[in-house]
Amino acid sequence: MPNVSAHRRAIVTLLFAAIFTTPFATLLTGTAWASDAYLLDLYTGAVKLEHEGQTIEAAHRLDQILLDYADADDPLLESVLFRSAQIHGRELGDFDGARARYEQLIERYPNGRYARRAKVALAALADADSGNADVSREYQSILRHYQDDPDGALSKMRALIDAHPQFAERAAAWMFVGDQHLRRDEFDQSVAAYEQALLGDRLSDADRVRALTAIGDALVEKRDLDAAEAAYRRLEALAKTNRYARTPAETGLARVRDLRVLRRIFQGGLVVVFLYTAVLLIGIPWRKVTWPMAMGVWPEALTLSFIALGVLSGLHDKGPIFVNSVTYLWIGGVFLMGCNNLYIQTRPISKYSLLVFAPLVLVVVLAMCFAVYHSTDLANLLWDSLRYEMQYGALKS
C-alpha cells in the first residue's frame, strides 16, 4: 500500500511552492513580483536589437514596453522613453513621434537624468522645423519610400547630404548611405559613409557602437582583416565606457580570428592538392607501368582533386565565387579526362602522341589555375596572409 501521509505531504509542499512562484503570484495579484527584472530584460533586448541595426523592431519593442507599463512608476521607463525618442527621430525620421516622446519624458520626469538632454533634443527639433523644415520633410519622405526604389533612395539621400551637410539627422543619413552601399557590396563606399557618420556632433553612444560595428563588418566582407581588426579594436576601446560595445567587439574579433584560421587551412590544403594533382598528371613510373593510370582510377582520382581544390577555394569566400571555382575546375577535369582517354587510345598507334597531348594537358591545367586564381582572388589572399605573418609573426614568436 502506498504511504498516504507521504503523498499528502508532497502535495501540500508542491502547492506551497506553486503559490510562491512568480507566475502564480502574478495570477493572484495581477503584478509580477519580479517586474523590475522582467522590464530590464525587455529593455536590454530592445537595445540589443538597436545595436544590431534592427531599428524598426527595436522601436516597436520600446513602444510596446511603454504601452504595457503605461501606468507603472518605474525609473527605467525614463530610459525607455528617451531611447524610443532617439530611434524615432534619428533612425526612422519620425520627428513628430520623437517630439511627443521627449515632451512626455520632460512631463513625467522633470528632474530625471534625461530631462536636460530631452530639452536639448526638443530645441534641436525646433531649430530643424524653423530653419530646415523642407529638409526634414524630404528626409522623412526618402525613408518612407525607400522600399519602392532603393537605388533612387540612395541617390536622393546623397544629394540631400551634399545640399545640407549639417542638417539635424546627418549621422543617421550617412548610416543609411553606408547600409545601401554595403547591400550592393560596395565596401569602400560603405566604410567611407560610416566614417562620415562618426563625425556627427550629436552622436549617441548607441550610434557610435553601430557605426563602428558596421565598419568592421564591411571590412570583413571585403576580406581586409587587418583594417577590420582595427575597427573592432576601436569598438573594444569604447567598451570601457559603454557596456553595449563589448559584445559586438568580441564577436567581431572572434570572426577575424576564425577567418585567419580558414586562410591558413586554405593555403596548406591548396599546396597539398596541387602537389597531389601534379603527381596524378605526371604519373609515377614503376616496373614499366605509369601509376595511377594503369590502375584505371586516374580520372576519378583527378576529379576528386579538382573538387577538393574547389572546396578549399570556397573557404576563402562564399556564394557565387565558390560556385565559379567548382565550375571551372569541373570543366577542366572533363577536358583532362578526355585528353587522357585520347592519349591511351593513340599511344599504341603513334609514338608521338605524348608530344601532342602533354602540351595540351599543360594548357588546360594553366587555364584552370588562371580561372581559379581570378575567381577567388588568390593573389590578394596569399599576399595578405604573407604580409600579416611578416608584421605579426615575429611579435607572436
Steps between C-alpha positions, in 0.01 A plus 500: 500500500631844417582734785200737501647746749816533291290571192304765687816669620637501145179655365498769769865578432437537126202729566705728723780505243252592227349780707840659554606489136483813285238370249255404774559825687439689177173311451383590851614861528508614138864615529822308465715494810809522282359769272817713526720216375253415224480863388880519496514187282252652254692826485838326458359289217374810319835678539679193365275506192586867447873429517456217249343745255140376540374846585139448392463191717677677788260796476205261497628322812556826687157633406344172617678538835361853537152371416515205740644710785299817436379517861819372662739718698835346424811720458615282210208630292682832471779322311241320287337831407828669416628207293170476313508874424856473368418211268186667365685824434844389385435164336141502378465868414180520707564843648144545623520170687837595645370839610198342672722257693744771609211711624352202685839433662535859620144497635535169688861541614570877526803439721612175340844430364380528139289813547774743396597293195134476401470880514811536283355250252171690491689823432687331216173377354357850529802641318457238231134589465565874483804501275493167316139390491525409133819300563335304781195423288721387212704276732183338637366456147816317388475258792129439446538420130826306528338161432348626175834604345812410705746626238311824456487547878879471518559766236240731658657463844846579363361806326329609823825466698697690237247783498463517880815352660412617853131415526368346822495133394834507321645197686194284438503601133863391462419169670220451249742568214753257645239226538391539138855482367564192714186338360652545153842363611661843452718465806727804462204734456315347795801535733548862390133573575519342845812704578309814404223398740755487782583868444156618613477739796183344641614140489376279784692203639258264326559676167876479549483129582288429196726700267820332621336157481384572146853609399651179636234282336543671163878454513456133588275456197771670295750252653722784625555329832768736633277805454201309640699409810596867544131600487405238756788617721348849493174341606681309773644827633150650502381202707692639798236772534210336315407145600291450187815519287658195664295229327537628139872561561558147629288349223682695229848415628406132526375509140830649382695229682284226344552640150876507550490134603300422185763677293772280642291188438442620147867562431618169645227304326567681174865394503411138579234480230724660235779252578252214492362619167851533356579142597179384334577695182865393471457147629748283688693251281550170680580162342447644152149609594382854568291526814217580566403485132556126492260451788211644302414752773688797356193698382314445828798592716570810295136606517508466879806723513319764293199488730726530805667802345160657440393440859821655630442797272155531652657544843634834385165637399140397461204503265563548126878492537483148644272388217731654239803321642335160494362563151838594356669202659229260390523617137878471515471150645277391214753629245787327677316169518424530130866567424600201710261267319618622159861455605436143616328418171763658271811390692516157331456664159749788516810545711455878470165504679666609826656800325156601378300449818755619757484867383122473474474377859736776611284764331184365664665493844628857461156616385342339807753662731442837332121469538517401866765763567274780379170363626625475859752786493776270621767764450351735759427210732857368499654846513282613792584188698872536425493867597319417823761236588784742425345769721374296793672162482823623657311665783306184580812283492 
